[in-house]
Amino acid sequence: MSQIASKNSPDTFTIVNEVNDHGAATLRGDNGSTYHVTSYENSSFRDYLANHHAGDRVRMDIVRAGVRANVWRVSALYPGADE
């Protein structure tokens, strides 16, 4: 079973490191946890995150990407956190 960062409602994340040339980004959850996003459900999710900068806030669901300890995939986006 995949682990999900938000189970009932989307979480809000602050972008720490913007999407790099390899598609990876670092996010910080409101709970203080850091997440390394390395993949996306589809290319529009990557494009959305790539159009944001360090310090911006986004609402999304993320799920574990494989078995590595802290590698995540964006599985859903939600409106409302862009600042």
Buried (B, 14 or more C-beta within 10 A) or exposed (E): EEEBBBEEEBBBBBBBBBBEEEBBBBBBBEEEEEBBBBBBBEEEBBEBBBEBEEEBBBBBBBBBBEEEEEBBBBBBBBEEBEE
